[in-house]
Amino acid sequence: MSMLEAAHQNDIDLEGACEGSLACSTCHVIVMDVDYYKKLEEPTDEENDMLDLAFGLTETSRLGCQVIAKPELDGMRLALPAATRNFAVDGFKPKPH
């Protein structure tokens, strides 16, 4: 399960406008501990391209749709950036399917 899917199942306001298809940066999350960040798979070129569009990019930024839950990540803390860059009308929040 990705962090985007987990957020949607737990009513956490993480957008995910492209529904995890690596076509946007609206599920941008910030890994709060660099040790956990280092446990993640390297981001793909496609993810890096989308991260370049993310608001508030940090050294430990990832897309929530690409962070997959696994036992060694138990206890990892994520933060949501203060804003997102979405081309939809202001205030529009798509609901997950």
Biopython code that builds the backbone (N, CA, C, O; Angstrom):
import numpy as np
from Bio.PDB.StructureBuilder import StructureBuilder

atoms = [
    (1, "MET", "N", (0.846, -1.175, 0.000)),
    (1, "MET", "CA", (0.000, 0.000, 0.000)),
    (1, "MET", "C", (0.890, 1.235, 0.000)),
    (1, "MET", "O", (1.864, 1.304, 0.749)),
    (2, "SER", "N", (0.559, 2.198, -0.831)),
    (2, "SER", "CA", (1.321, 3.444, -0.868)),
    (2, "SER", "C", (0.834, 4.390, 0.233)),
    (2, "SER", "O", (-0.250, 4.216, 0.791)),
    (3, "MET", "N", (1.650, 5.378, 0.525)),
    (3, "MET", "CA", (1.258, 6.375, 1.524)),
    (3, "MET", "C", (0.063, 7.184, 1.031)),
    (3, "MET", "O", (-0.741, 7.643, 1.842)),
    (4, "LEU", "N", (-0.068, 7.368, -0.270)),
    (4, "LEU", "CA", (-1.239, 8.048, -0.822)),
    (4, "LEU", "C", (-2.497, 7.237, -0.535)),
    (4, "LEU", "O", (-3.503, 7.789, -0.090)),
    (5, "GLU", "N", (-2.446, 5.941, -0.785)),
    (5, "GLU", "CA", (-3.606, 5.078, -0.519)),
    (5, "GLU", "C", (-3.929, 5.055, 0.975)),
    (5, "GLU", "O", (-5.097, 5.120, 1.359)),
    (6, "ALA", "N", (-2.913, 4.965, 1.804)),
    (6, "ALA", "CA", (-3.130, 4.951, 3.257)),
    (6, "ALA", "C", (-3.748, 6.262, 3.724)),
    (6, "ALA", "O", (-4.632, 6.263, 4.581)),
    (7, "ALA", "N", (-3.291, 7.368, 3.170)),
    (7, "ALA", "CA", (-3.856, 8.670, 3.536)),
    (7, "ALA", "C", (-5.332, 8.732, 3.173)),
    (7, "ALA", "O", (-6.151, 9.174, 3.979)),
    (8, "HIS", "N", (-5.679, 8.297, 1.971)),
    (8, "HIS", "CA", (-7.078, 8.335, 1.544)),
    (8, "HIS", "C", (-7.952, 7.424, 2.404)),
    (8, "HIS", "O", (-9.087, 7.781, 2.720)),
    (9, "GLN", "N", (-7.444, 6.262, 2.783)),
    (9, "GLN", "CA", (-8.226, 5.346, 3.616)),
    (9, "GLN", "C", (-8.416, 5.866, 5.035)),
    (9, "GLN", "O", (-9.307, 5.410, 5.752)),
    (10, "ASN", "N", (-7.581, 6.819, 5.441)),
    (10, "ASN", "CA", (-7.649, 7.345, 6.804)),
    (10, "ASN", "C", (-8.050, 8.815, 6.847)),
    (10, "ASN", "O", (-7.777, 9.509, 7.826)),
    (11, "ASP", "N", (-8.701, 9.287, 5.783)),
    (11, "ASP", "CA", (-9.224, 10.662, 5.705)),
    (11, "ASP", "C", (-8.165, 11.722, 5.966)),
    (11, "ASP", "O", (-8.448, 12.748, 6.584)),
    (12, "ILE", "N", (-6.947, 11.476, 5.497)),
    (12, "ILE", "CA", (-5.883, 12.470, 5.575)),
    (12, "ILE", "C", (-5.904, 13.247, 4.270)),
    (12, "ILE", "O", (-5.980, 12.653, 3.194)),
    (13, "ASP", "N", (-5.837, 14.553, 4.354)),
    (13, "ASP", "CA", (-6.014, 15.439, 3.212)),
    (13, "ASP", "C", (-4.754, 15.494, 2.341)),
    (13, "ASP", "O", (-4.063, 16.512, 2.298)),
    (14, "LEU", "N", (-4.466, 14.394, 1.652)),
    (14, "LEU", "CA", (-3.369, 14.312, 0.694)),
    (14, "LEU", "C", (-4.014, 14.142, -0.666)),
    (14, "LEU", "O", (-4.683, 13.139, -0.913)),
    (15, "GLU", "N", (-3.823, 15.108, -1.550)),
    (15, "GLU", "CA", (-4.642, 15.183, -2.761)),
    (15, "GLU", "C", (-4.498, 13.993, -3.710)),
    (15, "GLU", "O", (-5.427, 13.192, -3.808)),
    (16, "GLY", "N", (-3.398, 13.850, -4.395)),
    (16, "GLY", "CA", (-3.263, 12.752, -5.351)),
    (16, "GLY", "C", (-4.141, 12.930, -6.573)),
    (16, "GLY", "O", (-4.895, 12.023, -6.926)),
    (17, "ALA", "N", (-4.060, 14.084, -7.228)),
    (17, "ALA", "CA", (-4.937, 14.412, -8.355)),
    (17, "ALA", "C", (-4.852, 13.407, -9.498)),
    (17, "ALA", "O", (-5.849, 13.167, -10.180)),
    (18, "CYS", "N", (-3.678, 12.816, -9.718)),
    (18, "CYS", "CA", (-3.528, 11.866, -10.837)),
    (18, "CYS", "C", (-3.768, 10.428, -10.393)),
    (18, "CYS", "O", (-3.553, 9.496, -11.168)),
    (19, "GLU", "N", (-4.209, 10.244, -9.160)),
    (19, "GLU", "CA", (-4.526, 8.927, -8.599)),
    (19, "GLU", "C", (-3.339, 7.968, -8.620)),
    (19, "GLU", "O", (-3.502, 6.763, -8.809)),
    (20, "GLY", "N", (-2.143, 8.522, -8.424)),
    (20, "GLY", "CA", (-0.960, 7.680, -8.298)),
    (20, "GLY", "C", (-0.329, 7.247, -9.597)),
    (20, "GLY", "O", (0.417, 6.268, -9.619)),
    (21, "SER", "N", (-0.607, 7.949, -10.688)),
    (21, "SER", "CA", (-0.067, 7.550, -11.986)),
    (21, "SER", "C", (1.208, 8.299, -12.372)),
    (21, "SER", "O", (1.622, 8.262, -13.531)),
    (22, "LEU", "N", (1.822, 8.967, -11.421)),
    (22, "LEU", "CA", (3.056, 9.743, -11.652)),
    (22, "LEU", "C", (2.875, 10.829, -12.705)),
    (22, "LEU", "O", (3.755, 11.050, -13.537)),
    (23, "ALA", "N", (1.732, 11.502, -12.664)),
    (23, "ALA", "CA", (1.459, 12.568, -13.624)),
    (23, "ALA", "C", (1.265, 13.920, -12.947)),
    (23, "ALA", "O", (0.893, 14.890, -13.608)),
    (24, "CYS", "N", (1.513, 14.001, -11.637)),
    (24, "CYS", "CA", (1.383, 15.277, -10.919)),
    (24, "CYS", "C", (2.285, 15.224, -9.693)),
    (24, "CYS", "O", (2.982, 14.236, -9.463)),
    (25, "SER", "N", (2.263, 16.282, -8.922)),
    (25, "SER", "CA", (3.061, 16.317, -7.693)),
    (25, "SER", "C", (2.194, 16.611, -6.470)),
    (25, "SER", "O", (2.709, 17.028, -5.433)),
    (26, "THR", "N", (0.888, 16.397, -6.584)),
    (26, "THR", "CA", (-0.022, 16.792, -5.509)),
    (26, "THR", "C", (-0.004, 15.850, -4.305)),
    (26, "THR", "O", (-0.623, 16.158, -3.286)),
    (27, "CYS", "N", (0.679, 14.727, -4.392)),
    (27, "CYS", "CA", (0.798, 13.842, -3.217)),
    (27, "CYS", "C", (2.193, 13.959, -2.607)),
    (27, "CYS", "O", (2.669, 13.039, -1.942)),
    (28, "HIS", "N", (2.843, 15.104, -2.841)),
    (28, "HIS", "CA", (4.168, 15.390, -2.293)),
    (28, "HIS", "C", (4.133, 15.290, -0.765)),
    (28, "HIS", "O", (3.297, 15.912, -0.109)),
    (29, "VAL", "N", (5.048, 14.502, -0.219)),
    (29, "VAL", "CA", (5.209, 14.385, 1.227)),
    (29, "VAL", "C", (6.681, 14.616, 1.571)),
    (29, "VAL", "O", (7.562, 14.485, 0.722)),
    (30, "ILE", "N", (6.918, 14.957, 2.816)),
    (30, "ILE", "CA", (8.277, 15.188, 3.295)),
    (30, "ILE", "C", (8.567, 14.160, 4.379)),
    (30, "ILE", "O", (7.868, 14.096, 5.390)),
    (31, "VAL", "N", (9.598, 13.362, 4.163)),
    (31, "VAL", "CA", (10.017, 12.377, 5.158)),
    (31, "VAL", "C", (10.756, 13.142, 6.252)),
    (31, "VAL", "O", (11.730, 13.843, 5.974)),
    (32, "MET", "N", (10.297, 13.008, 7.490)),
    (32, "MET", "CA", (10.808, 13.836, 8.578)),
    (32, "MET", "C", (12.150, 13.368, 9.140)),
    (32, "MET", "O", (12.837, 14.144, 9.805)),
    (33, "ASP", "N", (12.530, 12.143, 8.893)),
    (33, "ASP", "CA", (13.774, 11.594, 9.438)),
    (33, "ASP", "C", (14.617, 11.050, 8.292)),
    (33, "ASP", "O", (14.184, 10.155, 7.566)),
    (34, "VAL", "N", (15.808, 11.587, 8.133)),
    (34, "VAL", "CA", (16.668, 11.197, 7.016)),
    (34, "VAL", "C", (17.020, 9.712, 7.052)),
    (34, "VAL", "O", (17.247, 9.112, 6.001)),
    (35, "ASP", "N", (17.071, 9.102, 8.248)),
    (35, "ASP", "CA", (17.356, 7.665, 8.326)),
    (35, "ASP", "C", (16.266, 6.848, 7.641)),
    (35, "ASP", "O", (16.561, 5.854, 6.978)),
    (36, "TYR", "N", (15.010, 7.260, 7.797)),
    (36, "TYR", "CA", (13.919, 6.579, 7.089)),
    (36, "TYR", "C", (13.978, 6.887, 5.603)),
    (36, "TYR", "O", (13.716, 6.010, 4.780)),
    (37, "TYR", "N", (14.314, 8.104, 5.254)),
    (37, "TYR", "CA", (14.423, 8.472, 3.845)),
    (37, "TYR", "C", (15.429, 7.565, 3.130)),
    (37, "TYR", "O", (15.201, 7.143, 1.996)),
    (38, "LYS", "N", (16.520, 7.278, 3.794)),
    (38, "LYS", "CA", (17.563, 6.438, 3.205)),
    (38, "LYS", "C", (17.114, 4.989, 3.014)),
    (38, "LYS", "O", (17.714, 4.259, 2.224)),
    (39, "LYS", "N", (16.071, 4.564, 3.723)),
    (39, "LYS", "CA", (15.548, 3.200, 3.585)),
    (39, "LYS", "C", (14.638, 3.043, 2.367)),
    (39, "LYS", "O", (14.315, 1.922, 1.976)),
    (40, "LEU", "N", (14.227, 4.152, 1.771)),
    (40, "LEU", "CA", (13.327, 4.115, 0.619)),
    (40, "LEU", "C", (14.094, 3.760, -0.642)),
    (40, "LEU", "O", (15.292, 4.021, -0.746)),
    (41, "GLU", "N", (13.395, 3.161, -1.601)),
    (41, "GLU", "CA", (13.966, 2.934, -2.923)),
    (41, "GLU", "C", (14.338, 4.301, -3.512)),
    (41, "GLU", "O", (13.714, 5.311, -3.186)),
    (42, "GLU", "N", (15.342, 4.327, -4.366)),
    (42, "GLU", "CA", (15.701, 5.564, -5.052)),
    (42, "GLU", "C", (14.526, 6.035, -5.907)),
    (42, "GLU", "O", (13.854, 5.212, -6.529)),
    (43, "PRO", "N", (14.264, 7.340, -5.951)),
    (43, "PRO", "CA", (13.186, 7.815, -6.827)),
    (43, "PRO", "C", (13.546, 7.591, -8.293)),
    (43, "PRO", "O", (14.706, 7.720, -8.684)),
    (44, "THR", "N", (12.549, 7.258, -9.089)),
    (44, "THR", "CA", (12.750, 7.084, -10.520)),
    (44, "THR", "C", (12.906, 8.460, -11.178)),
    (44, "THR", "O", (12.630, 9.487, -10.558)),
    (45, "ASP", "N", (13.341, 8.468, -12.412)),
    (45, "ASP", "CA", (13.438, 9.724, -13.157)),
    (45, "ASP", "C", (12.065, 10.380, -13.272)),
    (45, "ASP", "O", (11.953, 11.602, -13.183)),
    (46, "GLU", "N", (11.018, 9.573, -13.468)),
    (46, "GLU", "CA", (9.661, 10.110, -13.578)),
    (46, "GLU", "C", (9.242, 10.787, -12.279)),
    (46, "GLU", "O", (8.645, 11.863, -12.303)),
    (47, "GLU", "N", (9.555, 10.155, -11.135)),
    (47, "GLU", "CA", (9.202, 10.772, -9.855)),
    (47, "GLU", "C", (9.983, 12.061, -9.660)),
    (47, "GLU", "O", (9.420, 13.065, -9.223)),
    (48, "ASN", "N", (11.272, 12.048, -9.978)),
    (48, "ASN", "CA", (12.078, 13.269, -9.842)),
    (48, "ASN", "C", (11.541, 14.398, -10.714)),
    (48, "ASN", "O", (11.540, 15.557, -10.300)),
    (49, "ASP", "N", (11.085, 14.064, -11.922)),
    (49, "ASP", "CA", (10.504, 15.083, -12.799)),
    (49, "ASP", "C", (9.274, 15.717, -12.158)),
    (49, "ASP", "O", (9.091, 16.932, -12.229)),
    (50, "MET", "N", (8.431, 14.898, -11.533)),
    (50, "MET", "CA", (7.227, 15.424, -10.886)),
    (50, "MET", "C", (7.589, 16.191, -9.608)),
    (50, "MET", "O", (6.976, 17.214, -9.303)),
    (51, "LEU", "N", (8.571, 15.701, -8.872)),
    (51, "LEU", "CA", (8.999, 16.410, -7.663)),
    (51, "LEU", "C", (9.527, 17.804, -7.993)),
    (51, "LEU", "O", (9.373, 18.729, -7.196)),
    (52, "ASP", "N", (10.145, 17.959, -9.161)),
    (52, "ASP", "CA", (10.627, 19.284, -9.571)),
    (52, "ASP", "C", (9.495, 20.298, -9.637)),
    (52, "ASP", "O", (9.738, 21.502, -9.550)),
    (53, "LEU", "N", (8.262, 19.826, -9.789)),
    (53, "LEU", "CA", (7.097, 20.711, -9.865)),
    (53, "LEU", "C", (6.436, 20.940, -8.505)),
    (53, "LEU", "O", (5.507, 21.741, -8.395)),
    (54, "ALA", "N", (6.902, 20.250, -7.482)),
    (54, "ALA", "CA", (6.240, 20.285, -6.173)),
    (54, "ALA", "C", (6.521, 21.586, -5.431)),
    (54, "ALA", "O", (7.602, 22.164, -5.545)),
    (55, "PHE", "N", (5.537, 22.030, -4.680)),
    (55, "PHE", "CA", (5.676, 23.199, -3.813)),
    (55, "PHE", "C", (6.447, 22.804, -2.561)),
    (55, "PHE", "O", (6.168, 21.757, -1.976)),
    (56, "GLY", "N", (7.403, 23.612, -2.141)),
    (56, "GLY", "CA", (8.103, 23.379, -0.884)),
    (56, "GLY", "C", (9.019, 22.174, -0.899)),
    (56, "GLY", "O", (9.144, 21.482, 0.112)),
    (57, "LEU", "N", (9.658, 21.911, -2.016)),
    (57, "LEU", "CA", (10.537, 20.751, -2.165)),
    (57, "LEU", "C", (11.674, 20.792, -1.137)),
    (57, "LEU", "O", (12.258, 21.845, -0.884)),
    (58, "THR", "N", (11.976, 19.623, -0.549)),
    (58, "THR", "CA", (13.067, 19.510, 0.418)),
    (58, "THR", "C", (13.990, 18.371, -0.003)),
    (58, "THR", "O", (13.713, 17.667, -0.974)),
    (59, "GLU", "N", (15.073, 18.194, 0.721)),
    (59, "GLU", "CA", (16.015, 17.108, 0.451)),
    (59, "GLU", "C", (15.392, 15.740, 0.693)),
    (59, "GLU", "O", (15.862, 14.744, 0.143)),
    (60, "THR", "N", (14.340, 15.676, 1.509)),
    (60, "THR", "CA", (13.701, 14.397, 1.823)),
    (60, "THR", "C", (12.273, 14.322, 1.270)),
    (60, "THR", "O", (11.426, 13.619, 1.821)),
    (61, "SER", "N", (12.015, 15.040, 0.195)),
    (61, "SER", "CA", (10.698, 15.011, -0.448)),
    (61, "SER", "C", (10.535, 13.764, -1.294)),
    (61, "SER", "O", (11.475, 13.302, -1.941)),
    (62, "ARG", "N", (9.336, 13.233, -1.277)),
    (62, "ARG", "CA", (8.955, 12.103, -2.138)),
    (62, "ARG", "C", (7.492, 12.286, -2.516)),
    (62, "ARG", "O", (6.785, 13.110, -1.934)),
    (63, "LEU", "N", (7.053, 11.515, -3.488)),
    (63, "LEU", "CA", (5.630, 11.472, -3.812)),
    (63, "LEU", "C", (5.001, 10.351, -2.998)),
    (63, "LEU", "O", (5.514, 9.232, -2.973)),
    (64, "GLY", "N", (3.905, 10.648, -2.340)),
    (64, "GLY", "CA", (3.243, 9.657, -1.489)),
    (64, "GLY", "C", (2.826, 8.408, -2.242)),
    (64, "GLY", "O", (2.757, 7.325, -1.662)),
    (65, "CYS", "N", (2.546, 8.551, -3.533)),
    (65, "CYS", "CA", (2.140, 7.389, -4.322)),
    (65, "CYS", "C", (3.309, 6.450, -4.594)),
    (65, "CYS", "O", (3.099, 5.318, -5.031)),
    (66, "GLN", "N", (4.527, 6.897, -4.343)),
    (66, "GLN", "CA", (5.707, 6.079, -4.616)),
    (66, "GLN", "C", (6.357, 5.532, -3.343)),
    (66, "GLN", "O", (7.296, 4.739, -3.417)),
    (67, "VAL", "N", (5.866, 5.949, -2.190)),
    (67, "VAL", "CA", (6.373, 5.433, -0.917)),
    (67, "VAL", "C", (5.472, 4.271, -0.511)),
    (67, "VAL", "O", (4.310, 4.467, -0.152)),
    (68, "ILE", "N", (6.015, 3.077, -0.570)),
    (68, "ILE", "CA", (5.248, 1.860, -0.297)),
    (68, "ILE", "C", (5.548, 1.380, 1.121)),
    (68, "ILE", "O", (6.708, 1.275, 1.518)),
    (69, "ALA", "N", (4.490, 1.090, 1.877)),
    (69, "ALA", "CA", (4.644, 0.620, 3.257)),
    (69, "ALA", "C", (5.352, -0.725, 3.286)),
    (69, "ALA", "O", (5.040, -1.624, 2.505)),
    (70, "LYS", "N", (6.306, -0.849, 4.193)),
    (70, "LYS", "CA", (6.987, -2.118, 4.438)),
    (70, "LYS", "C", (7.487, -2.092, 5.876)),
    (70, "LYS", "O", (7.637, -1.015, 6.454)),
    (71, "PRO", "N", (7.746, -3.251, 6.462)),
    (71, "PRO", "CA", (8.065, -3.319, 7.893)),
    (71, "PRO", "C", (9.206, -2.398, 8.333)),
    (71, "PRO", "O", (9.136, -1.816, 9.415)),
    (72, "GLU", "N", (10.235, -2.257, 7.529)),
    (72, "GLU", "CA", (11.369, -1.425, 7.951)),
    (72, "GLU", "C", (11.042, 0.068, 7.986)),
    (72, "GLU", "O", (11.849, 0.865, 8.464)),
    (73, "LEU", "N", (9.875, 0.450, 7.489)),
    (73, "LEU", "CA", (9.450, 1.846, 7.538)),
    (73, "LEU", "C", (8.504, 2.119, 8.702)),
    (73, "LEU", "O", (8.022, 3.241, 8.859)),
    (74, "ASP", "N", (8.236, 1.107, 9.515)),
    (74, "ASP", "CA", (7.356, 1.280, 10.665)),
    (74, "ASP", "C", (7.903, 2.393, 11.558)),
    (74, "ASP", "O", (9.063, 2.349, 11.970)),
    (75, "GLY", "N", (7.079, 3.374, 11.852)),
    (75, "GLY", "CA", (7.483, 4.512, 12.671)),
    (75, "GLY", "C", (7.882, 5.740, 11.861)),
    (75, "GLY", "O", (8.132, 6.799, 12.437)),
    (76, "MET", "N", (7.946, 5.620, 10.547)),
    (76, "MET", "CA", (8.309, 6.758, 9.701)),
    (76, "MET", "C", (7.251, 7.843, 9.826)),
    (76, "MET", "O", (6.052, 7.563, 9.806)),
    (77, "ARG", "N", (7.705, 9.076, 9.954)),
    (77, "ARG", "CA", (6.795, 10.222, 10.033)),
    (77, "ARG", "C", (6.903, 11.025, 8.746)),
    (77, "ARG", "O", (7.998, 11.267, 8.237)),
    (78, "LEU", "N", (5.753, 11.433, 8.230)),
    (78, "LEU", "CA", (5.680, 12.247, 7.021)),
    (78, "LEU", "C", (5.002, 13.563, 7.347)),
    (78, "LEU", "O", (4.124, 13.622, 8.208)),
    (79, "ALA", "N", (5.406, 14.606, 6.666)),
    (79, "ALA", "CA", (4.749, 15.911, 6.785)),
    (79, "ALA", "C", (4.190, 16.283, 5.420)),
    (79, "ALA", "O", (4.729, 15.896, 4.384)),
    (80, "LEU", "N", (3.107, 17.036, 5.441)),
    (80, "LEU", "CA", (2.525, 17.544, 4.210)),
    (80, "LEU", "C", (3.001, 18.977, 4.015)),
    (80, "LEU", "O", (3.050, 19.738, 4.981)),
    (81, "PRO", "N", (3.351, 19.364, 2.790)),
    (81, "PRO", "CA", (3.757, 20.749, 2.562)),
    (81, "PRO", "C", (2.581, 21.693, 2.811)),
    (81, "PRO", "O", (1.425, 21.270, 2.842)),
    (82, "ALA", "N", (2.892, 22.963, 2.985)),
    (82, "ALA", "CA", (1.862, 23.955, 3.301)),
    (82, "ALA", "C", (0.883, 24.175, 2.150)),
    (82, "ALA", "O", (-0.232, 24.651, 2.368)),
    (83, "ALA", "N", (1.291, 23.833, 0.926)),
    (83, "ALA", "CA", (0.436, 24.043, -0.241)),
    (83, "ALA", "C", (0.770, 22.989, -1.283)),
    (83, "ALA", "O", (1.726, 22.228, -1.138)),
    (84, "THR", "N", (-0.030, 22.960, -2.329)),
    (84, "THR", "CA", (0.205, 22.059, -3.446)),
    (84, "THR", "C", (0.034, 22.830, -4.736)),
    (84, "THR", "O", (-0.653, 23.851, -4.776)),
    (85, "ARG", "N", (0.655, 22.342, -5.782)),
    (85, "ARG", "CA", (0.476, 22.967, -7.090)),
    (85, "ARG", "C", (-0.438, 22.077, -7.911)),
    (85, "ARG", "O", (-0.049, 20.995, -8.352)),
    (86, "ASN", "N", (-1.654, 22.548, -8.108)),
    (86, "ASN", "CA", (-2.633, 21.803, -8.884)),
    (86, "ASN", "C", (-3.236, 22.765, -9.882)),
    (86, "ASN", "O", (-3.485, 23.928, -9.564)),
    (87, "PHE", "N", (-3.470, 22.283, -11.086)),
    (87, "PHE", "CA", (-4.005, 23.147, -12.125)),
    (87, "PHE", "C", (-5.527, 23.221, -12.085)),
    (87, "PHE", "O", (-6.133, 23.892, -12.921)),
    (88, "ALA", "N", (-6.148, 22.547, -11.132)),
    (88, "ALA", "CA", (-7.606, 22.609, -10.991)),
    (88, "ALA", "C", (-7.995, 23.953, -10.371)),
    (88, "ALA", "O", (-7.142, 24.694, -9.883)),
    (89, "VAL", "N", (-9.262, 24.248, -10.398)),
    (89, "VAL", "CA", (-9.782, 25.479, -9.835)),
    (89, "VAL", "C", (-9.500, 25.522, -8.339)),
    (89, "VAL", "O", (-9.607, 24.503, -7.658)),
    (90, "ASP", "N", (-9.137, 26.699, -7.823)),
    (90, "ASP", "CA", (-8.861, 26.846, -6.390)),
    (90, "ASP", "C", (-10.004, 26.295, -5.552)),
    (90, "ASP", "O", (-11.176, 26.553, -5.826)),
    (91, "GLY", "N", (-9.649, 25.543, -4.543)),
    (91, "GLY", "CA", (-10.630, 24.980, -3.645)),
    (91, "GLY", "C", (-11.141, 23.610, -4.071)),
    (91, "GLY", "O", (-11.782, 22.925, -3.274)),
    (92, "PHE", "N", (-10.877, 23.196, -5.293)),
    (92, "PHE", "CA", (-11.333, 21.903, -5.781)),
    (92, "PHE", "C", (-10.473, 20.812, -5.172)),
    (92, "PHE", "O", (-9.246, 20.869, -5.253)),
    (93, "LYS", "N", (-11.097, 19.832, -4.573)),
    (93, "LYS", "CA", (-10.389, 18.697, -3.986)),
    (93, "LYS", "C", (-11.001, 17.424, -4.547)),
    (93, "LYS", "O", (-12.114, 17.049, -4.178)),
    (94, "PRO", "N", (-10.274, 16.757, -5.440)),
    (94, "PRO", "CA", (-10.836, 15.505, -5.972)),
    (94, "PRO", "C", (-10.897, 14.447, -4.895)),
    (94, "PRO", "O", (-10.041, 14.385, -4.013)),
    (95, "LYS", "N", (-11.897, 13.633, -4.975)),
    (95, "LYS", "CA", (-12.060, 12.548, -4.020)),
    (95, "LYS", "C", (-11.491, 11.262, -4.626)),
    (95, "LYS", "O", (-11.653, 11.021, -5.822)),
    (96, "PRO", "N", (-10.834, 10.445, -3.821)),
    (96, "PRO", "CA", (-10.292, 9.184, -4.361)),
    (96, "PRO", "C", (-11.429, 8.259, -4.782)),
    (96, "PRO", "O", (-12.532, 8.325, -4.238)),
    (97, "HIS", "N", (-11.149, 7.406, -5.748)),
    (97, "HIS", "CA", (-12.164, 6.460, -6.225)),
    (97, "HIS", "C", (-12.161, 5.218, -5.391)),
    (97, "HIS", "O", (-12.948, 4.305, -5.641)),
]
sb = StructureBuilder()
sb.init_structure("model")
sb.init_model(0)
sb.init_chain("A")
sb.init_seg("    ")
for serial, (resi, resn, name, xyz) in enumerate(atoms, 1):
    if name == "N":
        sb.init_residue(resn, " ", resi, " ")
    sb.init_atom(name, np.array(xyz, "f"), 0.0, 1.0, " ", f" {name:<3s}", serial, name[0])
structure = sb.get_structure()
